[in-house]
């Protein structure tokens, strides 16, 4: 169905030999290229089915739309590369970045595969209380409890899920990453069992403000990054005959202990400080705070920087039980919806008319890239 589109994308990206890595998020193909100078930007943007292209932090992002998963499979077939579904790409090509760019790149690679699932779980998590408030469904019923388990399960077990994509990103054996993530959620470490939190090797253990590592994001990402770095440093010194069990034993044990004692408290503390600062800025003037976020959010989305905000949002949910940062950006969605409807009514361009309605529903649930790249950005007058 998308064979011609895929072949055109591969051709304009510099050929299959130029592709070092490929993944996708909700609306974009995210390429890691060996040589970005081989891209034919004008040719890429002229392809029917490509809404736009952005170079951001070592990635070349080709904006497709909400059907990107199907196009991704076609591109993988055209370029003769294995499909990794939505796994985070390994960084096989060295890209020179400053610390901020490196951080954003990591957050993007780790969170991108889950973006659509986060939206789906968030929507279900919001619908259930609405049904309960309307009297349609009791919040004590089995139906409510079971469905809420699905809606909240992703957020609760986030350290395990993020351990998977982080392991792919940092080139750590996935099973080792999953073991570290699972350890953080072991029942004895949850807030209901505070007695075991007293000390580790006689050193006091500082748990996150919520009492445990459920719903946290940054600690596991930092822990996996450390584990991958450490394993690469020492693995060559382990005799081949015991390497199969000795390496996982050393990596998982050392990383888990350091995560409980140092990495976890430090990472949680930094994220909590950022959330606190944003909260104080919001308290100074909610109208100005929301206005600034709303003003810049479309630019943030256009450059693919929105994943860097997710750890702060997740931390707010974990520590406060709510988040106002993303709520301040909803005005962008409404503005895009209004603009699309206006363009649909006024334009004489049939092709543009056809692109309007497919962009409406994604925008209504917070995915506005199809609207920006497919309709409004192309319709700008200045």
N, C-alpha and C positions, 0 to 999 in steps of 0.2 A: 504493500500500500504506500509506503514511504521510501521505496527503493531509489527513485529518481532524486528525491530531496536529499537522501543520505549520501548518494554518490556526489551530488553537487557540493555538499558541505565538506566532504572529505577532500574533494578536488581543490576547493578554495582555501582550505585550512593549510594546504601545503603538501597534501598527499598522505597516505597511510604511514609512510616512513617518518613523517614529522610528528606523529602522535606518540607521546611518551606516557600519557595517562588520560583516562576519560571516565567521568561519572556524570550524574545529573541530579538536580534537585527537583522542585515542583514545576519549574517552567524553563530551566536552562540546561543546555549541555555545557559541561565544564571541562575544557581541554587543558592538559598540561603538554606544552609543545617543546620540541627540541630547539626550534629556531622560529621565533615569532615574526622574523622579517620575511618569512616565506608566505605569510597570510596575504591573500588578495581581499582587502577589506571591502572595497567597492563591489567586487564580485560577490562576496558573501552577503552583503546587505541587499543586493539586487535579487537574491534567490527568493522565489515565491514559496512562502512557508517559513521564512526566517524573519522574525520581527525586529531583530537588531543584534549588535555584537558589542561586548564590553571587554576591555582588558583590565583585569583587577588582580593585583597581588600575586603575580605569577601564573594566573589562570586566564585563558581566553574563553569567555562565556558567550555562547550563542543562544539567543533568546528564541525559544520555539513556541511555548504556550503550555497549556495543561495536558496536552497529548505528548509531552516530551518523552515519556517512558517508551512509547512505541517507536518514536524517531530514534531514540538511543539504541534500541535493539537493531534497527536498520543500519545505523551508522557503524555499530560494532561488526555487523555482517559485511558491510561494504569495505571496512578497513581491515577485515580479517583479524580482529582482536576478540578475546574472550569476553563475554558479558559478565560483569560483576554486579549486575543489578544496580543497587544504589550504594555500594560499598565505597568507603572513602579511598581515594587513590593514594598509592604510595608515591612519595616524593623522590622519584628516581633522577630528576634533573635538578641541578643546583640553580637556585634563583636567588639573586642578591636582594635582600629585603632588610628594612630597618626593623627594630623590635615590634613596633605597632603593626606593621604589615605582616610580620611573621605570626603574631598573635591572631590577627584577623583571618589569616590563611588557615591556621589550625582550627579555629572555631568553625569556619565555613566547612572544612572537610569533615569535621566530626559531627556537626549538627545537620548538615544538608540532607543526608539520607532520611532523617526523621521529621523533616519540616512538615510534610503532608500529614504524618501520623499525629504530630503535636496538634495541628489544627483540628484533625478529626476528633481526637480525644478531648480537646478543649471544648469543641462544640457540644459533644455528648455530655460533658461535665456541666455545661451551662444549661442544656435543655432539661435535664432531670430535675434540678431545683425549680425551674419554671413550671414544669408539669405538677410538681408537688405543691407549689404556691397556688396554682390554678385549681387544685383539688382533683386533678385528673389521676394522680398517682400518689399514694402515701409514701412518705420518706422512710417508713418503717416496714414497708412491704418487701417480700422476697424479690419481686421484680426490680424494684428500685435498687436494692442492695447488690443484686447480681450485675445489673447494668452499670452501676457506679463502680463496681470492681474493675470492669473493663475500662471505663473512662479514666479512673485514677491509677490503674495498674502501671501504665507507661511511666507516669511521673514518680510513682513509688519506687519502681525498680530501675530508675534512670542510671544509677552507677553501673549496673550490669550491662544495660543496652549501650551506653556510651563507651564502656570498656571495649566493646566489639569494634566500633568504628575507629576509636582512638588507637587500638592495636593495629588495625589496618593502616592508619595514617602514619604511625611511628615504626611500622615494620616489626612489631613484637608478635610472637606466636599468639594467635587469638585465644587459645585455651588458657594460656597464662593470664592474659588480661581479664578473661571472664572469671577466673578463680579469685583474682584480687578484688574485682567488683563484687562478687558474691560474698566474700569475706566481710566486706563493709556492711552488708545487710544481714549478717547472721543474727538470729534472734537474741543471743546473749549480748549483742552490742546495741540493741534497740533501746529506746528510752524507758521501756517498761522494766528493764533489768539494769538499773544504775549501779548496782554493787560491783559489777565487774569493771566499771570505768575508773576505779580508784587509782590504779597504777599498772604500769607495764615495766617489768624489771626494776621496780621501785621508783619509776619516774611517773609523776602525775599525768593522767590522760585528760586532755581538753577536748570535749566533744563539741560539735556545732551547736549554735543557739537552739535549734529544734530538738536537740538531745540525741540525734543519730544522723546517719548519712543518707537516709531515704530522701528522695527528690533533689539531692545535690548534684551538681554537674562539674564544677571546676576541680574539686579534689581528685576525682578519678582520672580526669584528663591529664592533670599534672603528674599523678602517680604513674600512669601508663607511659608518659613521656620519659620519666625518670627510669622506669624499669627497662625500657628499650635502650636507653643510653647506657645504663649500667651493664646490661647483658652483652652489648656489643664490645664493651671494654674488657670483660673478664673471660668470655666464653672460650677464647683460644687457649687459655691456660688450663682448662679442664680436660683431663684425659678422655680420649674418645670412648673408652670402654664404659665409663660411668656418666658420660655427658647427657644421655637420654633422660635420666632422672635427676642428676645433680643440678643441671642448669635450671629446670623449673623449680626445684626445691630452693635453691639460693635466690633466684629472682623473685619468686612469690613471697618467700619469708621475709627477706630484707626489705622489699618494697612495702609489704603490708605493715611491718613494724614501723618503718619510717613514715608511712602515711598516717598511722594512728598517732604517732608522737610529734611529727613535724609537718609533713606535707599537708595533711588534712586541716589542722588548725590554721596554718599559714594561708593556704588557698581560700579557706572559708572566711578567714579574717579580712583578706584583701577584697573579696567579693562583697562582704558585709559592709566594709568601709565605703565602697563605691555606691552601694545601695543607700547607705546612710547619707552620703553627700547629695545624691540625687533627691532623696526625700527631703532634705533640708532646703535645697533649691526650690523644690515644689512648694514647701511651706511658706517660703518668702512671698511668692506670688503665683498661685496656681494658674491663673489666666495667662501670664507671661510664659511660664514654664511649658504649659500645654501648647501655646502658640508657637514657641520656638521649635519644639519637637515636631509639631505638625508641619511647620514650614520646611524643615530640612529632611523630613522622613522620605519624601519621594526621591530626593537626591541620594539618600542613604541606600534605598532600594535599588536605584539605577546602577550604583557602583557595587552592589552585592555585599554591602557592609553590615546588613541587618543581623547576620548571625552573631556578630560580636556583642550584640545587646542581649541575646538569649540567656547567657549565664546570669546576668543581673536580674532578669525577669524571673528565672527559675529560683534564684536565691530569695527574691521577694515572696514568692509563693511558699517557699519552705519555711521562712522565718516569720513572715507577717500574715500569711494566709491569703494575700491578695497582691495585685500589682496595678499600678496606675500608669506606668511608662508606656505600655502598648496602648492603653486606653486613650492616651493623648494623641496617638497617631491615627485613630479611627476617622478623623475628619478628612484625611487623605483619601480613604476609601469612598466616603460619601461624595467628595469632590469629583473623583474619577467617575463614579456612577452617574452623577449629574452631567458631567461633560460628555460621557458616552451617549446618554439619552438625547442630549442636545444635538450632538453630531449626527446621530441616527435620524433625527427629525429634519435636520437642515441640509445635510449633504445630498448632492446629486450623484455622487460617485457610488455605483452599485457595489464595487468591490469593498469599499470602505463600510458601506451599510452592512454587508455580510459579516464583517469582522466585529461589529459592535455587540450584538447579542451574546455571542460566545464568551465575551469578556465580562458580561454583567454578573453572572453567578459567581465566578471566582472572586470578583471584587467585593461581592456582598459577604463573603466569608473570610476576607482579609488577604486575598492573593490578587494584587493589583498589577503585577508585571505584564500580564496579557493586555490589560487596558492601556498601560503606559506605552509599551513598545508597539503594540498592534494598532492602536487607535490614536490616543491623544498626542503622543510625541511626534507622530507622523503628520498630525494635523496642526502643528504649531504654526503661527503666522509670523513669528519674529525669530 
